[in-house]
């Protein structure tokens, strides 16, 4: 079952349960996915769906970081959204697993650990592991690796 079909079912379930937060978030994801499909004039791949979810996750995390500490209701809402978004993504790789993947990719492509290869490594690893990691984590690990 595709992610869009799953989201539609869960949206209906959220509406029945009067879960406004989950229903609204799922509506947002569905809108983004259907808009992207219309722009591309084709169905989205699983990787593209994960990328859209990760984009929303990143925006929500940034919102959480900039929310003043005294706004507990907004912080709580953002944390719930993050949990919901993470539930639609595959299991995220640990830093150790990601390091192994990066080293494997570098040897596979015959690249040496240097800053001039950083962009290529980042691009390739994000394409290979779409949905299982994010650019910020990859960049942090590459920074340590390329010292």
RACOR-V748759 format. One line per field, one symbol per residue. ss: DSSP state (H for helix, E for strand, L for the rest). psi: psi as a letter, one per 30 degrees, with the letter a starting at -180 (. if undefined). A space follows every 10 residues. Layout:
ss=???
psi=???
This chain:
ss=LLHHHHHHHH HHHHHHLLLH HHHHHHHHHH HHHHHHHHHH LLLLLHHHHH HHHHHHHHHH HHHHHHLLLL LHHHHHHHHH HHHHHHHLLL LLLLHHHHHH HHHHHHHHHL LLLLHHHHHH HHHHHHHHLE LLELHHHHHH HHHHHLL
psi=kleeeeeeef eeeeeeghie eeeeeeeeee eeeeeeeeef hlkkleeeee eeeeeeeeee eeeeefkkff ieeeeeeeee eeeeefffll kkkleeeeee eeeeeeeefh kljlfffeee eeeeeeeehk fflleeeeee eeeeeg.
